[in-house]
Amino acid sequence: MKFAFLMLMLASMSAFADAPPDTTTTELEDLTVTAPSIPWGDGVVSDQVLRDRGGANLAEAIENLPGVSAVRRAPSAAEPVIRGLGWERVQTIMGAVPLYGACPGRMDPPATYLTPLVTSGVSIFRAGGNADFGPGATGGSIHANPDFERQADDQPGATPFLEGGYESAREGFALAGGVFGGNRTLDYKAGAGYREYNDYTAPDGTVVPGGLESTTANGVVGWRPAPDQRLWNALTHVKERNVDFPAMPMDNISSDFWVYNAGWRSDYTARTVNRLEITGGFSYVDHYMDNSKKPNRPIMEAGTDATTTSWAAHAHLDLEPGRSLTLNTGVDVTGLARDATRTRRMVASGATYYDRIWPDAGQLSAGGFATLGVPLGNDAQLTLDGRLDVVDSQAGAADAPSLGGKTVREQYVHFNGPDAANTNRTETLGLAGLRLDGSLAPRRLWYLRGGLSSRPAGVTERYYAFGPAPGGFQIGDPSLAAEQKWETEAGVTLAGESLAVAVSAFYAWVGGYILPTTIAVFDVNGDGTEDTVKGYRNIDATLGGGELGLEYRVLSTLYLPVTLSYVRGRDRSDNGNLPEIPPFSGTADLRWLAHASSDSWVRFGAFFAADQNDIDPAFPENRTGGYTVWRMGLESRPVGRLTAHVWVDNLFNKLYYDHLTREAVLPVGGLKPGQEIPAPGRSFNLSARLEF
């Protein structure tokens, strides 16, 4: 039924009439355009649009864009999922640097550290693989641009700004301020912000822990030593404290996140060379979590120190080797190092244990890429992508002590077999893609895409040392094979005088899909209760679905934007369902331009999701019911450079459960172990930004 609806919309597009361009900004600017020319697939979301969409961080700001959803282990810890694929299949990249959190249980997805304050825009790649940025993004990527570059015609000067927001459901607020500007040879931006959120009470009276304190500081400087050259540097620091995680056995007590990027670019006027760009940088996360606010603290005092360091260097060359041909090529190298140790002190006996979680593990990759653009007449373009990488993975502390008197390596072998004894692995991975873009007529666009992308097993999947984890125990498998994703996709964008539609459909087969699942059930700790041991194994999987974006302009001042997203994930090895697949969902808004001179828009709409019955009980996960949640608000620019938003989320105080929000682990707040965590109830929100 869901696919039938998508295909019906696709078939109906031939009835659109030609219309002159319309530059009125719409909600579909989230995909970086002005209606009704709606792009599809990849797109850039500006920092202004990110602010307008709200949310505590980047992950929340892009959630509910077509094909984008999020797994939550805490109210403000949203981990992006693109077309049913999440985890580290979706890479978050800032500048040149792939970002990673420091919690082995994914307490701190890197997109949650980022806010509109630290980026000039975010590119979202919904398709698997990204030829420009290393192996790994089989689920897509989120690329934050840390640079601040003024337009060539911008007037010299400085623009200070202040911004803030309030959310009643969690009695939370955010404040930020800074300055940006420059002159003919200099660009600069500096800012700082603070966010604080508290617990919330769901419509049924359940109290959900949701505390968060966060400070952010960011600075960017760009210099043009010559008209055709530019050198820039960007530094960001985020400090998070006292973050509550009801779906985890510990809470985030303190995290320090640093990311630095630098770049040099030279533009050329030579016939065959357009641009040479070199970028590089690093990120570092120091994370400490413990169970000081959990109910099991009187029995066991537990804490974990974890660190993650990543770095990257890229060289990129844009060429025109022939008439109308374009060739973008380059090389890059990336590195990742992760280490974590859990300390457990049994209060009654005083015995203290030290558990390696990430045993000094890391990955190093080096590769090269090329993208060739070939025009096919006046109305079509062929793009060919290719990439080759060598990835080396190691665990330096594989012979450190583990549970049960075994070493980390011996536990790998015990659960995964003799091949897991070899913790060092070197793999050669490839990417290949072909894309056709064309136009049937003005503002009638189509594309076809196919290709292969791959990723090695991540550090957690490969090297997580046997130990406690949410829901029981967990262990990695060093012998995991790399994922190989074959994907096809087609899309059409059509725009008429009062109606514009964009539709995409995709299908992917993933060989060696790395499935998190239950691999053993037995009494691990001798307490008389059987424990679940989760691990990873390679399977064959398929994913298929589509997205739809529609805008119907009823009047010049009244329009209706709608988005729909659907994905179905199947475990083909065991004829089951893949876990953490979002249900069929969408958004709809009625928008009215109430006052043109102040650009004041009244909004009334909803986001909705269907039942999700296609679940993986071995993950484990539960069925969730569908819901429709209404919202209303006002956006306005009443004076000068002041922008203000006022809105009400969950207008009718609906009790609902997001399928991708993980269940409570321990009895905290008003939650019971294993309980689905309800979403917040009615919330009054406001935000404002003033540029001086």
C-alpha positions as CSV (number, residue, x, y, z in Angstrom):
1,M,0.0,0.0,0.0
2,K,2.8,2.4,0.9
3,F,4.7,1.7,-2.3
4,A,1.5,2.0,-4.3
5,F,1.0,5.5,-3.0
6,L,4.5,6.5,-4.0
7,M,4.1,5.1,-7.4
8,L,0.7,6.7,-7.9
9,M,2.3,10.1,-7.1
10,L,5.1,9.4,-9.5
11,A,2.7,8.5,-12.3
12,S,0.6,11.6,-11.7
13,M,3.4,14.0,-12.5
14,S,3.0,14.1,-16.2
15,A,0.0,16.4,-15.8
16,F,2.0,19.3,-14.6
17,A,1.9,22.5,-16.7
18,D,4.9,24.8,-17.4
19,A,5.2,27.8,-15.1
20,P,7.6,30.6,-14.7
21,P,10.2,30.4,-12.0
22,D,9.1,31.2,-8.5
23,T,11.7,32.3,-6.0
24,T,9.4,32.3,-2.9
25,T,11.3,30.6,0.0
26,T,9.5,27.5,1.3
27,E,10.0,24.7,3.9
28,L,11.7,22.7,1.1
29,E,14.6,25.1,1.5
30,D,15.6,22.6,4.0
31,L,16.9,20.9,0.9
32,T,18.6,24.1,-0.2
33,V,16.3,25.4,-2.8
34,T,13.5,27.9,-3.4
35,A,10.2,26.4,-4.5
36,P,8.9,25.1,-6.7
37,S,12.2,23.7,-8.0
38,I,12.6,21.0,-5.4
39,P,15.9,19.1,-5.4
40,W,16.1,15.6,-4.1
41,G,18.7,13.3,-2.7
42,D,21.8,15.2,-1.6
43,G,21.5,18.8,-0.4
44,V,22.9,21.5,1.8
45,V,21.0,22.7,4.9
46,S,22.2,26.2,5.8
47,D,22.9,27.3,9.4
48,Q,19.9,29.6,9.2
49,V,17.6,26.7,8.3
50,L,19.1,24.6,11.1
51,R,18.3,27.4,13.6
52,D,14.8,27.7,12.2
53,R,14.2,23.9,12.6
54,G,15.1,24.0,16.3
55,G,16.4,21.2,18.4
56,A,19.2,21.0,20.9
57,N,21.8,20.0,18.3
58,L,22.5,19.2,14.7
59,A,21.1,15.6,14.9
60,E,17.7,17.0,16.2
61,A,17.7,19.8,13.6
62,I,17.9,17.4,10.6
63,E,15.6,14.7,12.1
64,N,12.4,14.3,10.0
65,L,13.9,15.6,6.8
66,P,12.9,13.1,4.1
67,G,14.7,9.8,4.8
68,V,16.3,11.0,8.1
69,S,15.3,9.7,11.5
70,A,17.2,9.2,14.8
71,V,17.9,6.6,17.5
72,R,17.7,8.0,21.0
73,R,19.3,6.7,24.2
74,A,18.6,10.0,26.0
75,P,16.2,12.9,25.2
76,S,19.0,15.0,23.6
77,A,21.3,12.2,22.3
78,A,19.9,11.6,18.8
79,E,21.9,9.4,16.5
80,P,21.0,10.0,12.8
81,V,19.6,7.1,10.8
82,I,19.4,7.5,7.0
83,R,17.1,5.2,5.0
84,G,17.1,2.7,7.8
85,L,20.9,2.6,8.3
86,G,22.5,4.1,11.4
87,W,25.4,3.4,13.7
88,E,28.7,4.3,12.1
89,R,27.3,3.5,8.6
90,V,26.2,7.2,8.7
91,Q,29.4,9.2,8.9
92,T,29.5,12.6,10.6
93,I,32.3,14.7,9.1
94,M,33.4,18.2,10.1
95,G,35.6,19.8,7.5
96,A,38.1,17.1,6.7
97,V,37.7,15.1,9.9
98,P,35.4,12.0,10.4
99,L,34.0,12.4,13.9
100,Y,33.4,9.7,16.5
101,G,32.0,9.7,20.0
102,A,33.9,8.3,22.9
103,C,31.3,6.2,24.6
104,P,31.4,2.5,23.7
105,G,27.6,2.3,24.1
106,R,27.1,5.3,21.7
107,M,26.1,7.7,24.5
108,D,27.6,10.6,22.5
109,P,26.9,10.4,18.7
110,P,29.1,13.1,17.2
111,A,26.2,15.0,15.6
112,T,25.0,15.8,19.1
113,Y,28.1,17.9,19.8
114,L,27.4,20.2,16.9
115,T,25.0,23.1,16.7
116,P,24.4,25.8,14.1
117,L,26.8,28.0,16.0
118,V,29.8,25.9,14.8
119,T,28.9,25.4,11.2
120,S,28.1,27.4,8.1
121,G,25.9,24.6,6.7
122,V,25.5,20.8,6.5
123,S,25.5,18.6,3.4
124,I,23.4,15.5,3.7
125,F,24.2,12.6,1.5
126,R,21.4,10.1,1.6
127,A,22.9,7.6,-0.8
128,G,25.6,5.1,0.3
129,G,29.2,6.0,-0.1
130,N,30.9,9.3,-0.5
131,A,33.8,9.2,-2.9
132,D,35.4,12.3,-1.5
133,F,35.7,11.2,2.1
134,G,37.2,7.8,2.8
135,P,35.5,4.4,3.3
136,G,32.6,3.7,5.7
137,A,29.5,5.7,4.8
138,T,27.4,2.9,3.4
139,G,24.4,4.6,5.1
140,G,25.1,8.1,3.9
141,S,27.0,11.0,5.5
142,I,26.5,14.3,7.2
143,H,29.2,16.8,6.3
144,A,29.3,19.9,8.5
145,N,31.3,22.9,7.0
146,P,33.3,24.6,9.8
147,D,34.6,27.4,7.6
148,F,33.1,30.9,7.4
149,E,33.7,32.6,4.1
150,R,32.0,35.8,3.1
151,Q,30.6,36.4,-0.3
152,A,32.8,38.5,-2.7
153,D,30.3,41.3,-2.7
154,D,29.8,41.5,1.1
155,Q,30.5,44.9,2.6
156,P,33.4,45.1,5.1
157,G,32.4,45.3,8.7
158,A,31.5,43.3,11.8
159,T,28.1,41.9,12.8
160,P,27.6,41.0,16.4
161,F,24.7,38.7,17.2
162,L,22.7,37.3,20.2
163,E,20.3,34.4,20.1
164,G,18.4,32.3,22.6
165,G,15.6,29.8,23.1
166,Y,13.3,28.3,25.7
167,E,11.5,24.9,25.9
168,S,8.8,24.5,28.6
169,A,8.6,20.7,28.5
170,R,12.1,20.3,29.9
171,E,12.3,23.9,31.4
172,G,15.3,24.2,29.1
173,F,17.0,27.2,27.6
174,A,19.9,28.1,25.2
175,L,21.9,31.3,24.9
176,A,24.6,32.2,22.4
177,G,26.4,35.2,21.1
178,G,29.3,36.3,19.0
179,V,30.4,38.3,16.0
180,F,31.2,37.6,12.3
181,G,32.6,39.8,9.6
182,G,35.7,40.7,7.6
183,N,37.0,42.7,4.8
184,R,38.6,42.1,1.4
185,T,41.3,39.8,2.7
186,L,40.0,38.6,6.0
187,D,37.0,36.5,7.2
188,Y,36.3,35.8,10.9
189,K,33.6,34.4,13.1
190,A,33.6,33.8,16.9
191,G,30.9,32.6,19.2
192,A,30.0,31.0,22.5
193,G,26.9,29.3,23.8
194,Y,25.3,27.6,26.8
195,R,22.5,25.1,26.9
196,E,20.7,23.5,29.9
197,Y,17.7,21.1,29.9
198,N,15.9,19.2,32.7
199,D,13.7,16.2,33.2
200,Y,10.3,16.1,31.6
201,T,6.9,14.7,32.5
202,A,5.1,12.6,29.8
203,P,1.3,13.0,29.2
204,D,0.7,9.9,31.3
205,G,2.6,11.4,34.3
206,T,5.8,9.4,33.8
207,V,8.9,11.4,34.8
208,V,11.7,10.9,32.3
209,P,15.3,11.9,33.3
210,G,16.6,14.4,30.7
211,G,19.2,16.7,32.3
212,L,21.9,18.3,30.1
213,E,24.4,21.1,30.5
214,S,26.6,22.1,27.6
215,T,28.9,24.9,26.7
216,T,30.2,25.6,23.2
217,A,33.0,27.9,21.9
218,N,33.9,28.3,18.3
219,G,36.3,30.5,16.2
220,V,37.1,30.7,12.5
221,V,39.7,32.9,10.7
222,G,40.2,33.0,6.9
223,W,42.9,34.9,5.0
224,R,43.3,35.7,1.3
225,P,47.0,36.4,0.7
226,A,46.1,36.7,-3.0
227,P,42.8,37.0,-4.9
228,D,42.9,33.4,-6.0
229,Q,44.2,31.9,-2.7
230,R,42.7,31.3,0.7
231,L,43.9,29.9,4.0
232,W,41.6,29.2,6.9
233,N,41.5,27.7,10.4
234,A,38.5,26.6,12.6
235,L,38.4,25.4,16.2
236,T,35.5,24.2,18.2
237,H,35.2,23.0,21.8
238,V,32.1,21.5,23.5
239,K,31.9,20.7,27.2
240,E,28.9,18.5,28.3
241,R,28.1,17.7,31.9
242,N,25.4,15.8,33.8
243,V,23.6,14.3,30.9
244,D,20.9,11.8,31.9
245,F,20.6,8.5,29.9
246,P,17.6,6.5,31.0
247,A,18.3,3.9,28.3
248,M,21.9,3.3,29.5
249,P,23.3,1.8,32.8
250,M,25.4,4.9,33.3
251,D,25.1,8.7,32.7
252,N,27.4,11.1,31.0
253,I,29.2,12.9,33.8
254,S,31.6,14.9,31.7
255,S,32.7,15.1,28.1
256,D,35.2,17.3,26.4
257,F,35.0,17.5,22.6
258,W,37.6,19.3,20.4
259,V,37.8,19.5,16.6
260,Y,40.2,21.6,14.6
261,N,40.4,22.0,10.8
262,A,42.7,24.0,8.5
263,G,42.6,24.4,4.8
264,W,44.4,26.0,1.9
265,R,42.8,26.6,-1.5
266,S,44.2,28.0,-4.8
267,D,42.0,28.7,-7.8
268,Y,43.6,28.6,-11.2
269,T,42.7,30.2,-14.6
270,A,44.6,27.6,-16.5
271,R,42.5,25.7,-19.1
272,T,42.9,22.2,-17.4
273,V,43.3,23.1,-13.7
274,N,40.5,24.8,-11.8
275,R,41.3,24.3,-8.1
276,L,43.8,22.7,-5.7
277,E,42.7,22.3,-2.1
278,I,44.4,20.8,0.9
279,T,42.6,20.3,4.2
280,G,43.3,18.5,7.4
281,G,42.5,18.4,11.1
282,F,41.8,16.3,14.2
283,S,39.2,15.7,16.8
284,Y,39.5,14.5,20.4
285,V,36.9,13.4,22.9
286,D,37.5,12.7,26.6
287,H,34.5,11.1,28.1
288,Y,33.7,10.0,31.6
289,M,30.5,8.2,32.6
290,D,29.3,6.5,35.8
291,N,26.3,5.2,37.7
292,S,26.3,7.7,40.5
293,K,22.6,8.6,39.7
294,K,21.5,5.0,39.1
295,P,19.7,2.8,41.7
296,N,22.4,0.1,41.6
297,R,25.0,2.5,43.0
298,P,24.7,1.2,46.6
299,I,25.7,-2.3,45.4
300,M,28.4,-1.4,42.7
301,E,30.2,1.8,42.0
302,A,31.0,1.8,38.3
303,G,32.7,4.4,36.1
304,T,34.3,4.4,32.6
305,D,37.0,6.6,31.2
306,A,37.0,6.6,27.4
307,T,38.9,8.6,24.8
308,T,38.6,8.9,21.0
309,T,41.0,10.6,18.6
310,S,40.5,10.9,14.9
311,W,42.5,12.8,12.3
312,A,42.5,13.3,8.5
313,A,44.4,14.9,5.7
314,H,43.0,15.5,2.2
315,A,44.4,16.8,-1.1
316,H,41.7,17.6,-3.8
317,L,42.3,18.7,-7.4
318,D,39.6,19.8,-9.8
319,L,40.4,19.5,-13.5
320,E,38.9,20.0,-17.0
321,P,40.7,17.4,-19.0
322,G,38.7,18.0,-22.2
323,R,35.9,20.1,-23.6
324,S,33.0,20.1,-21.1
325,L,34.6,17.2,-19.1
326,T,35.3,17.6,-15.4
327,L,37.5,15.5,-13.3
328,N,37.8,15.8,-9.5
329,T,40.5,13.6,-8.0
330,G,42.5,13.4,-4.8
331,V,44.0,11.3,-2.0
332,D,43.4,11.2,1.7
333,V,44.5,9.4,4.9
334,T,42.4,9.1,8.1
335,G,43.2,7.7,11.5
336,L,41.1,6.6,14.5
337,A,42.2,5.6,18.0
338,R,39.9,4.5,20.8
339,D,40.6,3.3,24.4
340,A,38.2,2.8,27.3
341,T,38.4,1.1,30.7
342,R,35.5,0.4,33.1
343,T,36.2,0.4,36.9
344,R,33.8,-1.6,39.1
345,R,34.0,-1.5,42.8
346,M,31.8,-3.9,44.8
347,V,30.6,-1.9,47.8
348,A,30.1,-4.9,50.2
349,S,33.5,-6.5,49.6
350,G,35.5,-3.6,48.4
351,A,36.8,-5.7,45.5
352,T,37.7,-3.5,42.5
353,Y,37.8,-4.7,38.9
354,Y,39.2,-3.0,35.7
355,D,37.5,-4.0,32.5
356,R,39.0,-3.1,29.1
357,I,36.2,-2.1,26.8
358,W,38.1,-0.8,23.8
359,P,41.5,-2.5,24.1
360,D,43.6,0.4,22.7
361,A,42.0,-0.2,19.3
362,G,42.4,1.8,16.1
363,Q,42.0,2.0,12.4
364,L,44.2,3.7,9.7
365,S,43.0,4.1,6.1
366,A,44.6,5.6,3.0
367,G,43.0,5.9,-0.4
368,G,42.4,7.8,-3.5
369,F,39.3,8.8,-5.5
370,A,38.2,10.2,-8.9
371,T,34.9,11.7,-10.1
372,L,34.4,12.2,-13.9
373,G,31.6,14.3,-15.3
374,V,30.6,13.7,-18.9
375,P,27.9,15.8,-20.6
376,L,25.5,13.8,-22.8
377,G,24.0,16.5,-25.0
378,N,22.2,19.5,-23.7
379,D,19.8,17.7,-21.3
380,A,21.8,14.9,-19.6
381,Q,25.0,14.4,-17.6
382,L,26.9,11.2,-16.7
383,T,28.9,11.1,-13.5
384,L,31.3,8.2,-12.7
385,D,32.8,7.8,-9.2
386,G,35.6,5.5,-8.2
387,R,37.5,5.1,-4.9
388,L,40.1,2.6,-3.5
389,D,41.2,2.3,0.1
390,V,43.4,0.2,2.3
391,V,42.3,-0.1,5.9
392,D,44.4,-1.5,8.7
393,S,42.7,-2.4,12.1
394,Q,44.5,-3.3,15.3
395,A,43.9,-3.9,19.0
396,G,47.0,-3.1,21.0
397,A,45.7,-4.4,24.3
398,A,44.1,-7.6,23.1
399,D,46.0,-9.6,25.7
400,A,44.9,-7.5,28.6
401,P,42.9,-9.3,31.4
402,S,39.1,-9.7,30.8
403,L,36.3,-11.3,32.7
404,G,36.4,-14.9,34.0
405,G,40.2,-15.0,34.1
406,K,40.5,-14.9,30.4
407,T,42.3,-12.3,28.3
408,V,40.4,-10.0,25.8
409,R,41.6,-12.2,22.9
410,E,40.6,-15.4,24.6
411,Q,37.1,-14.1,25.1
412,Y,36.9,-13.2,21.4
413,V,37.8,-16.8,20.5
414,H,35.4,-18.3,23.1
415,F,32.4,-16.5,21.6
416,N,33.4,-16.2,17.9
417,G,35.6,-19.1,17.1
418,P,39.4,-19.5,16.4
419,D,39.5,-17.0,13.5
420,A,38.8,-14.2,16.1
421,A,42.3,-14.8,17.6
422,N,43.8,-12.7,14.9
423,T,43.0,-9.1,16.0
424,N,45.1,-7.4,13.3
425,R,43.5,-7.1,9.9
426,T,44.3,-5.3,6.6
427,E,41.5,-4.9,4.0
428,T,41.2,-3.4,0.5
429,L,37.9,-1.7,0.0
430,G,36.4,-0.1,-3.1
431,L,33.6,2.3,-4.2
432,A,32.1,2.6,-7.7
433,G,29.2,4.7,-8.7
434,L,27.3,5.7,-11.9
435,R,24.7,8.5,-12.0
436,L,22.7,9.9,-14.9
437,D,21.0,13.3,-14.5
438,G,18.7,14.7,-17.1
439,S,15.9,17.1,-17.9
440,L,12.7,16.3,-19.8
441,A,11.8,20.0,-20.0
442,P,12.4,23.1,-17.9
443,R,11.8,22.2,-14.3
444,R,11.3,18.5,-15.0
445,L,14.3,16.7,-13.8
446,W,15.2,13.0,-13.3
447,Y,18.1,10.9,-12.2
448,L,19.2,7.3,-12.1
449,R,22.0,6.1,-9.8
450,G,23.7,2.8,-9.0
451,G,26.8,1.7,-7.3
452,L,28.8,-0.2,-4.7
453,S,30.0,1.1,-1.4
454,S,31.8,-0.7,1.4
455,R,32.9,-0.3,5.0
456,P,35.1,-2.2,7.4
457,A,33.7,-3.4,10.7
458,G,34.0,-0.5,13.2
459,V,36.1,-0.5,16.3
460,T,33.1,-1.3,18.6
461,E,31.8,-4.1,16.3
462,R,35.3,-5.6,16.0
463,Y,37.0,-5.0,19.3
464,Y,34.4,-4.4,22.1
465,A,35.9,-6.5,24.9
466,F,33.5,-8.9,26.8
467,G,31.8,-7.0,29.5
468,P,28.5,-5.5,30.8
469,A,26.4,-3.5,28.4
470,P,22.8,-2.3,28.2
471,G,20.5,-5.4,28.5
472,G,23.3,-7.8,29.6
473,F,26.7,-8.3,28.2
474,Q,28.4,-7.6,24.9
475,I,31.5,-8.6,22.8
476,G,33.0,-7.7,19.5
477,D,34.3,-10.0,16.7
478,P,37.7,-9.3,15.1
479,S,36.9,-11.7,12.3
480,L,33.9,-9.7,10.9
481,A,34.0,-9.2,7.1
482,A,33.5,-5.8,5.5
483,E,30.0,-4.7,4.4
484,Q,29.4,-4.5,0.7
485,K,26.4,-2.4,-0.3
486,W,25.0,-2.5,-3.9
487,E,22.3,0.1,-4.3
488,T,20.1,1.5,-7.1
489,E,18.0,4.6,-6.9
490,A,15.7,6.7,-9.2
491,G,14.2,10.1,-8.7
492,V,12.0,12.7,-10.4
493,T,11.4,16.3,-9.6
494,L,8.6,18.2,-11.3
495,A,7.4,21.7,-10.7
496,G,4.2,23.4,-11.9
497,E,2.5,26.7,-11.3
498,S,0.9,25.6,-8.0
499,L,2.2,22.2,-7.3
500,A,5.8,20.8,-7.1
501,V,6.7,17.2,-6.3
502,A,9.9,15.3,-5.8
503,V,9.9,11.5,-5.5
504,S,12.8,9.0,-5.0
505,A,12.8,5.2,-4.7
506,F,15.7,3.0,-3.8
507,Y,16.7,-0.6,-3.3
508,A,19.9,-2.0,-1.7
509,W,21.5,-5.4,-1.2
510,V,24.1,-5.5,1.6
511,G,26.4,-8.4,1.7
512,G,28.1,-9.0,5.0
513,Y,25.7,-6.6,6.8
514,I,27.0,-6.4,10.4
515,L,24.0,-7.3,12.6
516,P,23.9,-6.7,16.3
517,T,22.1,-9.6,17.9
518,T,22.0,-12.1,20.8
519,I,24.7,-14.7,20.4
520,A,24.5,-16.5,23.8
521,V,22.3,-16.8,26.9
522,F,23.8,-18.1,30.2
523,D,24.6,-17.1,33.8
524,V,27.7,-15.0,33.2
525,N,28.3,-13.6,36.7
526,G,27.1,-16.5,38.8
527,D,24.1,-14.8,40.4
528,G,21.7,-17.5,39.4
529,T,20.1,-15.5,36.6
530,E,20.7,-16.1,32.9
531,D,22.3,-13.2,31.1
532,T,22.0,-12.1,27.5
533,V,25.2,-11.8,25.6
534,K,25.0,-9.6,22.5
535,G,27.5,-9.7,19.6
536,Y,27.8,-9.2,15.9
537,R,27.6,-11.4,12.9
538,N,27.6,-11.0,9.1
539,I,24.4,-11.6,7.2
540,D,22.9,-10.7,3.9
541,A,20.3,-7.9,4.0
542,T,18.1,-5.8,1.8
543,L,16.6,-2.4,2.2
544,G,14.0,-0.7,0.0
545,G,11.8,2.3,0.1
546,G,11.4,5.9,-1.0
547,E,10.7,9.5,-0.1
548,L,8.3,12.1,-1.3
549,G,8.3,15.8,-1.0
550,L,5.3,17.8,-2.2
551,E,4.3,21.5,-2.0
552,Y,0.8,22.6,-3.0
553,R,0.5,26.4,-3.3
554,V,-3.2,27.1,-2.6
555,L,-2.8,30.9,-2.8
556,S,0.2,33.1,-3.2
557,T,0.2,33.4,0.6
558,L,-1.0,29.9,1.5
559,Y,0.7,26.7,0.9
560,L,1.0,23.1,2.1
561,P,4.4,21.3,2.2
562,V,4.3,17.5,2.8
563,T,7.0,14.9,3.2
564,L,6.8,11.1,3.4
565,S,9.5,8.5,4.1
566,Y,9.4,4.7,4.0
567,V,12.0,2.0,4.3
568,R,11.8,-1.8,4.8
569,G,14.8,-3.7,6.0
570,R,15.1,-7.5,5.8
571,D,17.5,-10.1,7.1
572,R,17.8,-12.4,4.1
573,S,20.0,-14.9,5.9
574,D,17.4,-15.8,8.5
575,N,14.3,-14.5,6.7
576,G,13.7,-11.9,9.5
577,N,13.6,-8.1,9.9
578,L,16.5,-5.8,10.5
579,P,16.5,-3.9,13.8
580,E,16.1,-0.2,14.3
581,I,14.2,0.5,11.1
582,P,11.9,3.6,11.3
583,P,8.2,3.2,10.5
584,F,6.5,4.9,7.6
585,S,6.4,8.5,8.6
586,G,6.0,12.0,7.4
587,T,5.2,15.7,8.1
588,A,2.6,18.1,6.8
589,D,2.2,21.8,7.5
590,L,-0.3,24.5,6.4
591,R,1.6,27.8,6.2
592,W,0.0,31.2,5.8
593,L,1.8,34.5,5.2
594,A,-0.1,36.6,7.7
595,H,1.9,39.8,7.4
596,A,4.2,40.3,4.4
597,S,6.2,43.4,5.5
598,S,7.3,41.6,8.7
599,D,7.6,38.2,6.9
600,S,5.2,36.7,9.5
601,W,4.1,33.1,8.8
602,V,1.5,31.2,10.8
603,R,2.1,27.4,10.8
604,F,-0.2,24.5,11.7
605,G,0.7,21.0,11.0
606,A,1.7,17.5,12.3
607,F,4.3,14.8,12.1
608,F,3.1,11.3,12.1
609,A,4.2,7.7,12.0
610,A,2.6,4.3,11.3
611,D,2.7,1.2,13.5
612,Q,6.0,-0.6,13.4
613,N,5.4,-4.3,13.5
614,D,8.4,-5.3,11.4
615,I,10.8,-5.8,14.3
616,D,13.8,-8.0,15.3
617,P,13.0,-9.7,18.7
618,A,16.6,-10.9,19.0
619,F,17.9,-7.3,19.0
620,P,15.7,-7.0,21.1
621,E,13.0,-4.4,20.2
622,N,9.3,-4.1,20.7
623,R,6.4,-3.2,18.5
624,T,5.2,0.4,18.7
625,G,1.9,2.0,17.7
626,G,1.4,4.8,15.2
627,Y,0.7,8.3,16.2
628,T,-0.1,11.8,14.9
629,V,1.3,14.8,16.9
630,W,0.1,18.3,16.1
631,R,2.0,21.6,16.3
632,M,1.4,25.2,15.6
633,G,3.5,28.4,15.6
634,L,4.4,31.8,14.3
635,E,7.6,32.9,12.5
636,S,8.3,36.6,12.1
637,R,11.0,39.2,11.4
638,P,9.2,42.1,13.2
639,V,12.0,44.7,13.1
640,G,15.4,45.1,11.5
641,R,17.6,42.0,12.0
642,L,15.4,40.4,14.7
643,T,14.0,36.9,13.9
644,A,11.5,35.4,16.3
645,H,9.8,32.0,16.4
646,V,7.0,30.9,18.8
647,W,5.4,27.5,18.6
648,V,3.7,24.7,20.5
649,D,4.9,21.1,20.1
650,N,2.5,18.2,20.8
651,L,-0.4,20.6,20.9
652,F,-3.0,18.1,22.2
653,N,-0.6,16.5,24.8
654,K,-0.5,13.2,22.9
655,L,1.1,10.2,24.6
656,Y,3.3,8.4,22.1
657,Y,6.5,6.4,21.8
658,D,9.1,6.9,19.0
659,H,10.1,3.4,17.7
660,L,13.8,4.3,17.6
661,T,13.9,5.5,21.2
662,R,15.6,2.7,23.2
663,E,13.9,1.2,26.3
664,A,14.8,2.1,29.9
665,V,17.5,-0.1,31.4
666,L,17.1,0.6,35.1
667,P,14.3,2.1,37.3
668,V,15.1,5.8,37.0
669,G,12.6,8.7,37.3
670,G,9.2,7.2,36.8
671,L,10.5,4.5,34.4
672,K,10.6,0.7,35.0
673,P,13.3,-1.6,33.5
674,G,12.4,-2.5,29.9
675,Q,9.7,0.2,29.6
676,E,9.3,2.1,26.4
677,I,10.3,5.7,27.1
678,P,7.5,8.1,26.2
679,A,8.1,11.3,24.3
680,P,7.5,14.8,25.9
681,G,4.0,16.2,26.2
682,R,2.9,19.6,25.3
683,S,5.7,22.1,25.1
684,F,5.7,25.9,24.6
685,N,8.8,27.0,22.7
686,L,10.3,30.3,21.6
687,S,13.6,31.4,20.0
688,A,15.0,34.6,18.8
689,R,18.1,35.9,17.0
690,L,19.2,39.5,16.8
691,E,22.0,40.8,14.5
692,F,23.3,44.3,15.3
